[in-house]
Amino acid sequence: VENGHITLYGEVKYNYQKEKAEEVVESLYGVLSITNNIKIIPHTAIVITTAEVKQKIKDEFKRNARIEASKILVEVHGGKITLKGNVKNFYEKKEARMAAWSMPGVSMVVDELKVSW
């Protein structure tokens, strides 16, 4: 911590843990900015396939008929998932990211989705 600027370091197994750490400190009095350098280190060497991620996204989207996963291209390289394509709104972007992050073994999600009507 320096003059209200906080930098977080460390390692966690899941993205939600990284996000929670930032959420906890952002409400502290006097915080002006946060740099979250926490690394996600998956707990096992799980191999993730493009088909598994795509299915997970489709499963998540089935809960909401307004969301369509067919326009999302998923690329998987080790623990890195890249999402490309077009979505109708920011809600769809968020849901796709959350579905990708929920896969075991994911260490990074790159969101290249574009919102278009």
C-alpha positions in Angstrom: 0.0 0.0 0.0 1.3 3.4 -0.9 -0.6 6.7 -0.7 -4.0 5.0 -1.2 -2.8 2.7 -4.0 -3.0 -1.0 -3.3 -1.2 -3.7 -5.3 -2.3 -7.3 -4.7 0.1 -10.2 -5.1 -0.1 -13.9 -4.6 -1.6 -17.0 -6.1 -5.1 -18.5 -6.1 -6.7 -21.6 -7.7 -9.8 -19.8 -9.1 -10.6 -16.5 -10.7 -13.4 -15.9 -8.2 -10.8 -15.8 -5.4 -8.8 -13.2 -7.3 -12.0 -11.1 -7.8 -13.0 -11.5 -4.2 -9.6 -10.3 -2.9 -10.0 -7.1 -4.9 -13.6 -6.7 -3.8 -12.6 -6.9 -0.1 -10.0 -4.1 -0.3 -11.9 -1.8 -2.6 -14.2 -0.8 0.2 -11.5 0.1 2.6 -11.3 3.8 3.6 -8.7 5.7 1.7 -8.2 3.4 -1.2 -7.7 5.3 -4.4 -6.8 2.5 -6.8 -6.1 -1.3 -6.9 -3.7 -3.2 -9.1 -4.6 -6.9 -9.0 -1.5 -8.9 -9.8 -2.8 -12.1 -8.2 -2.0 -15.1 -10.5 -4.4 -17.9 -11.1 -2.6 -21.2 -10.7 -5.0 -24.1 -11.5 -4.9 -26.9 -8.8 -4.4 -29.7 -11.3 -3.1 -30.3 -14.8 -6.5 -30.6 -16.3 -6.7 -30.6 -20.1 -9.5 -28.4 -21.3 -11.0 -28.9 -24.8 -12.7 -26.3 -27.0 -15.8 -28.6 -27.1 -16.1 -28.7 -23.3 -15.9 -24.9 -23.0 -18.4 -24.3 -25.8 -20.8 -26.8 -24.2 -20.4 -25.1 -20.8 -21.2 -21.7 -22.4 -24.3 -23.3 -24.1 -25.4 -24.9 -20.8 -25.1 -21.5 -19.0 -27.0 -19.8 -21.8 -29.9 -22.3 -21.8 -31.1 -20.7 -18.6 -31.8 -17.5 -20.5 -33.5 -17.8 -23.8 -32.4 -14.3 -24.9 -28.7 -15.4 -25.0 -27.3 -17.2 -28.0 -24.0 -19.0 -27.8 -23.8 -20.0 -31.5 -22.1 -16.8 -32.5 -19.2 -17.3 -29.9 -16.0 -18.8 -31.1 -13.9 -20.5 -28.4 -10.2 -21.1 -28.6 -8.4 -23.1 -26.0 -4.6 -23.2 -25.5 -3.7 -25.0 -22.3 -5.4 -23.1 -19.5 -6.0 -20.0 -21.7 -9.4 -19.5 -23.2 -10.1 -16.9 -25.9 -13.7 -15.9 -26.7 -14.4 -14.3 -30.0 -17.5 -13.3 -32.0 -20.5 -11.1 -31.5 -23.0 -10.9 -28.7 -26.1 -8.8 -28.4 -25.3 -7.1 -25.1 -22.9 -6.8 -22.2 -24.9 -9.3 -20.2 -24.0 -12.0 -22.8 -20.3 -10.9 -22.6 -20.3 -11.3 -18.9 -22.1 -14.7 -18.9 -19.7 -16.1 -21.5 -16.7 -15.0 -19.4 -18.2 -16.4 -16.3 -18.9 -19.8 -18.1 -15.3 -19.9 -19.4 -13.9 -19.1 -15.9 -16.0 -21.8 -14.4 -14.1 -24.5 -16.2 -11.5 -26.4 -14.1 -7.9 -25.7 -15.0 -8.5 -22.2 -16.5 -5.8 -19.8 -15.8 -6.7 -17.0 -18.2 -9.8 -15.8 -20.2 -9.3 -13.4 -23.1 -12.6 -11.6 -24.0 -12.5 -10.5 -27.6 -16.3 -10.5 -27.9 -18.0 -7.5 -29.6 -21.4 -6.2 -28.8 -23.4 -5.7 -31.9 -27.1 -5.6 -32.8 
